[in-house]
């Protein structure tokens, strides 16, 4: 088992795809919560690349079902190139968002890299929302509700073609965990495309351990594991600093178990941390919890753990 211990932080300070302003301050809040120090404490080689630049948020109304489409395209193209460059250097990119529309650029870069090196891709999508809307289905036009659909080929040409391969991913490569808010039209679309969704009812009934065993089943040493962590995955009682709070999310311990089981695989090779909104936080509490959970993704645990059996040799 080989683990990537060379990590590059990439800040993407924008809320261009969201309906609430403030996620543009997320990268700095995570830095203030000492992500670099936490990772260095685990002997991780950390390089902070600073922040990417892109268009400002003009605060416009939707046009043809999309808010700020051209600005979102520009940000995602920039993110794509930055993430792809780190992967080519055999470094593990951590994209510090920013809103979750940026997952289009990040994951399309990961998928492009996997095609380059002939690796399988598995995506763990930790989120309160399925993010599988289209311009026809969306009630808001906010593109942070559309990244999974765009990655699967359902979206505007300018977004689905980022990375040069349409679709960028197959729905079969993604496992969604913690979902508890899906728009009415989106529900049928999720069902029609047969997304693997482990919603909160499933977690309530089966527990986080069984959920993660299923989500991680079938991994092998030729799998690139990407984690896209929307901070609103967490229950807002412990993580209030997000723009779209949905109650009934995972507890702190459930979230820790989720991260620890991902770490046990030794296969995580890229990470998004999205939707942290310091303007809605309390004394940077949410950023500190996010850093604690990222620390667990890199192997922080009470005792030494062995690699789990859901990774096939």
Steps between C-alpha positions, in 0.01 A plus 500: 500500500639839399364819649551847361673697775578805284205735518426828319239744630314697232269779611199584284344803672166538324129464572415541131276191486319552831190694596653629825817706509792410729652171380766711329653544847516125560862435396638757742284372787639149448853636495433692822375175656855369435450235234870524410607436859262206538633330187863571579438337838444176305822537302316617191699720259266799460537767235249787503461626144299802613173606341384478141358809334171529315207730428317671786142413591273746316188395694281462191172315452490170306505506120353193328512305825860590600643767728842631400565229241799663330662590832447143623658366180805724544551399864464131420746512210753662733436239772528219246843607383629557855383160630621318190846659530539374860392148404756496219764585761381201707373728774165468676297814430270637769263753345385749764169648389305694428164362408440151366459602136882478501471123524446504123852628437660294775344162422529541123875551559517186716312301235736631230799395709351153556459457125863607453636242746238229438355503850146436616324788672273486804344821633366533854260795500432615857211745487152584623398545134514277192609797283340331200287786373480630144384835364158342441472356851664763719275725710781756547739492203794472741766283336631367832190278482608354164863373510426126511257532209755701299775246568266225379439691174174679582561872480616786280760417236758735652494310831456139390793529258753618759775239496434398141294187568119487505378385740791562738381216725248219509229511768624153597825649633337716767365418846299772673494498881280696741245628248187648655387779267405424137279728292174358369598466134852397594372190688375331185815590308719348773289185483504486118881526492534236774733702722626317809355717776536413867259751647452576868217250533736226378764615749240514779385146424832333413759711679801689366730197516286291264438801277870561453576131449258504207628834367861377506432146376692390192796734537838362401856627475428639153221726630534877537270597788373858486312653793276801442411630846225761515504628856117504505532119509528554876207578724478879545489457877874423479581685177286814461732680257337401170259677269246218468448346843295180502433347840525129566854444370774275634622552855861580576579136576322373189697746290825394668426134430429584137835679464693235690364221279601696189847545650522127573496428126820698441362590158382860530690696237305828472262702715252787474391696808203710401230743614656619825347843562680693777240779482249257651738326739555540875863579596631289209350188661402339170844554347662341804273195476572476127875502569455234769314278252759559227764397753309172541494453122878500516511236770455667837354238734511395864689177426690348210259350245546230240393532138138388465375205299286709263820572305573215260863405446 
